[in-house]
Amino acid sequence: MKIYILIYDEYAHFEADLVGWLKGRSDEIVTVSLGQDEVQSAEGFIMKPHVKIDQVDVNDVDVMVVPGGNAPSILGNEKLQHLLQQLNTQNKLIGAICYGPLLLADAGILQDKEFTTSVTTDLELFDAFTREKFVNEGVVVDGNIVTAKGEDYVDFALTICKMASISNENALGYWANFFRSKKEMVKQG
């Protein structure tokens, strides 16, 4: 299983990181940039992508993860739009979180799909979406598309891994409890 993760300047690393954490040992993470040799995440991590977008063979992609962050800065990128359209046409699993769904809308693949996002309905950026399809929930699945709000990154990763059969139910249950118990400790403390 090859899990591709889009990385771009000021992307939110933490939103995609758990997919890598939860994946099986035999699964492969492939980071893809829009052409840069290095990318700096919103958190300040300097990342060297495995491949550039021109090198992606759509047939090798099993899952595509699109994290949020400064997604508005890459709206209109035709190479990204084309890649996402090809993946969608082949019914590949595509997950986008926080502001990442903006990039799916920009590629035209959310028009008939229910979705969620951290982009609030009062922002001009929200005009990129079909308002009637917005669902105000943490994670929304519509066919091969998974969208999530940024604060729901744990459930986003669990949903991606479950849908892609990346990890077995026991392992996903363990990690769900592990991460949720940590949330409960923070609330109590």
Buried (B, 14 or more C-beta within 10 A) or exposed (E): EBBBBBBBBBBBBBBBBBBBEBBEEEBEBBBBBBEBEEBBBBEEEEBEBBBBBEEBEBEEBBBBBBBBBBBBEBBEBEEBBEBBBBBBEEEBBBBBBBBBBBBBBBBEBBEEBBBBBBBEEEEEBBEBBEEEBBEEBBBBBBEBBBBBBBEBBBBBBBBBBBBBEBBEEEBBEEBBEEBEEEEEEEEEE
